[in-house]
Amino acid sequence: MSNENTNSNNDDLLLQHEIEVIQGILESKSKYRKIVQAGIARWVKDFQDGRIEIKTVEDLKKLIEIDIELQKEEL
C-alpha cells in the first residue's frame, strides 16, 4: 500500500469520525430542545394555574435563553 493511499484512508476515517461526532451532537441538541420546550410549557401551565408566582420568572428566562442559544447554534 502506498503512502498516498494510507493518508487517503486515514483522512477518510477521520472525516467519517467527525461526521459521526457532529451527528451525535445534533441529535443531543434536538433532545435538549425538546426538554427545554417541555420545561417552558410546564412553567407556563403552572404559572397560569397559579402554582408559580412572578418572582420565579428567572427560571423561565433561563429556559428561554437556553432554547435561543440552542437555536442559534443550528444556523
N, CA, C and O of each residue as an XYZ file, in Angstrom:
300
protein
N       0.858     -1.170      0.000
C       0.000      0.000      0.000
C       0.902      1.230      0.000
O       1.848      1.322      0.782
N       0.600      2.155     -0.871
C       1.442      3.343     -0.950
C       1.114      4.308      0.172
O       0.047      4.242      0.782
N       2.037      5.191      0.429
C       1.875      6.207      1.475
C       0.680      7.109      1.174
O      -0.023      7.549      2.083
N       0.460      7.380     -0.129
C      -0.663      8.236     -0.544
C      -2.000      7.574     -0.203
O      -2.923      8.236      0.269
N      -2.097      6.269     -0.445
C      -3.324      5.529     -0.116
C      -3.559      5.494      1.392
O      -4.694      5.622      1.851
N      -2.498      5.324      2.150
C      -2.608      5.306      3.608
C      -3.124      6.641      4.118
O      -4.011      6.682      4.970
N      -2.571      7.734      3.600
C      -3.033      9.066      4.008
C      -4.491      9.283      3.632
O      -5.261      9.859      4.400
N      -4.864      8.815      2.443
C      -6.251      8.964      1.986
C      -7.198      8.179      2.881
O      -8.264      8.674      3.249
N      -6.811      6.947      3.235
C      -7.635      6.124      4.126
C      -7.756      6.752      5.506
O      -8.831      6.750      6.105
N      -6.653      7.287      6.006
C      -6.673      7.952      7.311
C      -7.579      9.183      7.275
O      -8.334      9.436      8.214
N      -7.495      9.947      6.177
C      -8.348     11.131      6.026
C      -9.818     10.726      5.979
O     -10.671     11.384      6.576
N     -10.109      9.628      5.258
C     -11.484      9.143      5.169
C     -12.008      8.717      6.542
O     -13.144      9.022      6.906
N     -11.166      8.009      7.297
C     -11.564      7.566      8.633
C     -11.790      8.752      9.563
O     -12.743      8.762     10.342
N     -10.915      9.752      9.481
C     -11.059     10.948     10.307
C     -12.327     11.695      9.946
O     -13.060     12.141     10.829
N     -12.590     11.833      8.666
C     -13.805     12.515      8.208
C     -15.048     11.766      8.675
O     -16.003     12.386      9.143
N     -15.047     10.450      8.555
C     -16.186      9.637      9.000
C     -16.410      9.816     10.495
O     -17.551      9.937     10.942
N     -15.331      9.835     11.269
C     -15.447     10.027     12.714
C     -16.030     11.410     13.036
O     -16.894     11.541     13.903
N     -15.549     12.429     12.334
C     -16.055     13.786     12.559
C     -17.538     13.883     12.225
O     -18.292     14.549     12.933
N     -17.957     13.224     11.154
C     -19.376     13.210     10.769
C     -20.208     12.551     11.867
O     -21.271     13.055     12.230
N     -19.730     11.439     12.389
C     -20.453     10.737     13.452
C     -20.550     11.586     14.715
O     -21.589     11.597     15.375
N     -19.482     12.292     15.054
C     -19.493     13.163     16.230
C     -20.502     14.294     16.036
O     -21.278     14.600     16.941
N     -20.489     14.910     14.861
C     -21.423     16.007     14.570
C     -22.860     15.502     14.617
O     -23.733     16.176     15.163
N     -23.116     14.328     14.053
C     -24.466     13.757     14.097
C     -24.915     13.530     15.538
O     -26.070     13.786     15.879
N     -24.018     13.058     16.367
C     -24.340     12.837     17.782
C     -24.663     14.144     18.484
O     -25.595     14.212     19.285
N     -23.892     15.180     18.183
C     -24.135     16.491     18.790
C     -25.493     17.032     18.354
O     -26.251     17.547     19.177
N     -25.802     16.918     17.063
C     -27.087     17.417     16.557
C     -28.261     16.658     17.184
O     -29.287     17.254     17.514
N     -28.103     15.349     17.346
C     -29.157     14.556     17.981
C     -29.345     14.983     19.443
O     -30.475     15.089     19.919
N     -28.251     15.224     20.139
C     -28.327     15.668     21.534
C     -29.005     17.024     21.629
O     -29.855     17.236     22.494
N     -28.634     17.949     20.742
C     -29.254     19.281     20.751
C     -30.751     19.191     20.530
O     -31.527     19.907     21.164
N     -31.155     18.303     19.624
C     -32.579     18.127     19.358
C     -33.296     17.625     20.613
O     -34.388     18.094     20.933
N     -32.694     16.689     21.311
C     -33.283     16.168     22.553
C     -33.326     17.255     23.631
O     -34.316     17.386     24.351
N     -32.236     18.036     23.736
C     -32.195     19.117     24.726
C     -33.279     20.149     24.446
O     -33.923     20.643     25.371
N     -33.484     20.475     23.167
C     -34.518     21.452     22.811
C     -35.896     20.943     23.226
O     -36.724     21.717     23.709
N     -36.145     19.650     23.042
C     -37.431     19.079     23.442
C     -37.608     19.195     24.954
O     -38.696     19.513     25.434
N     -36.544     18.939     25.696
C     -36.609     19.043     27.159
C     -36.865     20.490     27.570
O     -37.701     20.756     28.434
N     -36.143     21.424     26.951
C     -36.311     22.844     27.265
C     -37.730     23.291     26.918
O     -38.374     23.983     27.707
N     -38.216     22.899     25.748
C     -39.562     23.286     25.337
C     -40.611     22.713     26.287
O     -41.589     23.388     26.608
N     -40.417     21.482     26.737
C     -41.346     20.886     27.698
C     -41.293     21.650     29.018
O     -42.324     21.870     29.654
N     -40.082     22.055     29.431
C     -39.939     22.848     30.655
C     -40.649     24.183     30.554
O     -41.303     24.621     31.500
N     -40.521     24.828     29.405
C     -41.206     26.113     29.194
C     -42.714     25.913     29.225
O     -43.432     26.683     29.863
N     -43.197     24.883     28.537
C     -44.640     24.616     28.511
C     -45.158     24.331     29.916
O     -46.232     24.802     30.291
N     -44.406     23.569     30.685
C     -44.812     23.259     32.069
C     -44.820     24.519     32.926
O     -45.734     24.729     33.723
N     -43.803     25.350     32.760
C     -43.720     26.605     33.516
C     -44.933     27.471     33.217
O     -45.558     28.012     34.129
N     -45.266     27.603     31.929
C     -46.414     28.432     31.537
C     -47.701     27.863     32.140
O     -48.526     28.614     32.660
N     -47.874     26.542     32.074
C     -49.083     25.923     32.644
C     -49.148     26.165     34.152
O     -50.187     26.568     34.675
N     -48.039     25.920     34.848
C     -48.014     26.138     36.299
C     -48.258     27.609     36.635
O     -48.928     27.924     37.619
N     -47.715     28.500     35.821
C     -47.931     29.932     36.033
C     -49.407     30.276     35.843
O     -49.985     31.001     36.652
N     -50.015     29.756     34.778
C     -51.423     30.020     34.507
C     -52.327     29.434     35.591
O     -53.375     29.999     35.903
N     -51.920     28.303     36.160
C     -52.711     27.654     37.211
C     -52.453     28.257     38.586
O     -53.058     27.835     39.572
N     -51.560     29.240     38.660
C     -51.295     29.919     39.920
C     -50.304     29.205     40.831
O     -50.125     29.603     41.982
N     -49.658     28.153     40.327
C     -48.684     27.426     41.149
C     -47.319     28.113     41.161
O     -46.490     27.845     42.030
N     -47.097     28.990     40.202
C     -45.839     29.736     40.138
C     -46.190     31.221     40.167
O     -47.085     31.685     39.460
N     -45.466     31.939     40.997
C     -45.664     33.379     41.077
C     -44.604     34.085     40.246
O     -43.583     33.496     39.890
N     -44.851     35.324     39.947
C     -43.955     36.124     39.121
C     -42.513     36.114     39.629
O     -41.586     36.233     38.828
N     -42.306     35.977     40.912
C     -40.949     36.043     41.458
C     -40.019     34.953     40.928
O     -38.804     35.056     41.101
N     -40.550     33.917     40.292
C     -39.709     32.853     39.747
C     -39.522     32.982     38.235
O     -39.110     32.030     37.572
N     -39.822     34.137     37.708
C     -39.698     34.342     36.264
C     -38.258     34.108     35.780
O     -38.040     33.842     34.598
N     -37.294     34.205     36.671
C     -35.888     33.957     36.310
C     -35.708     32.533     35.759
O     -34.898     32.315     34.857
N     -36.456     31.575     36.297
C     -36.375     30.209     35.781
C     -36.824     30.150     34.322
O     -36.178     29.507     33.495
N     -37.931     30.821     34.012
C     -38.417     30.854     32.633
C     -37.398     31.555     31.742
O     -37.133     31.107     30.626
N     -36.830     32.645     32.227
C     -35.835     33.386     31.458
C     -34.652     32.479     31.111
O     -34.157     32.501     29.984
N     -34.209     31.692     32.071
C     -33.088     30.780     31.826
C     -33.450     29.742     30.759
O     -32.642     29.447     29.878
N     -34.661     29.191     30.841
C     -35.090     28.204     29.850
C     -35.142     28.829     28.454
O     -34.704     28.218     27.478
N     -35.676     30.038     28.365
C     -35.768     30.723     27.076
C     -34.370     31.002     26.524
O     -34.123     30.806     25.334
N     -33.464     31.456     27.377
C     -32.090     31.726     26.932
C     -31.420     30.455     26.420
O     -30.715     30.487     25.412
N     -31.637     29.343     27.108
C     -31.070     28.070     26.667
C     -31.646     27.688     25.311
O     -30.911     27.263     24.419
N     -32.966     27.838     25.151
C     -33.616     27.496     23.898
C     -33.079     28.357     22.755
O     -32.793     27.842     21.673
N     -32.941     29.657     22.986
C     -32.414     30.556     21.955
C     -30.971     30.184     21.598
O     -30.594     30.177     20.426
N     -30.183     29.879     22.607
C     -28.785     29.512     22.373
C     -28.706     28.230     21.518
O     -27.892     28.144     20.598
N     -29.540     27.257     21.825
C     -29.553     26.025     21.039
C     -30.002     26.288     19.607
O     -29.475     25.683     18.673
N     -30.968     27.182     19.425
C     -31.429     27.511     18.079
C     -30.348     28.240     17.283
O     -30.168     27.977     16.094
N     -29.626     29.159     17.937
C     -28.569     29.905     17.245
C     -27.522     28.964     16.697
O     -27.033     29.151     15.583
N     -27.182     27.972     17.459
C     -26.136     27.043     17.043
C     -26.565     26.185     15.865
O     -25.724     25.579     15.201
N     -27.872     26.125     15.595
C     -28.357     25.331     14.470
C     -28.215     26.066     13.149
O     -28.269     25.441     12.090
N     -28.036     27.377     13.190
C     -27.946     28.176     11.958
C     -26.635     27.967     11.253
O     -26.397     28.564     10.203
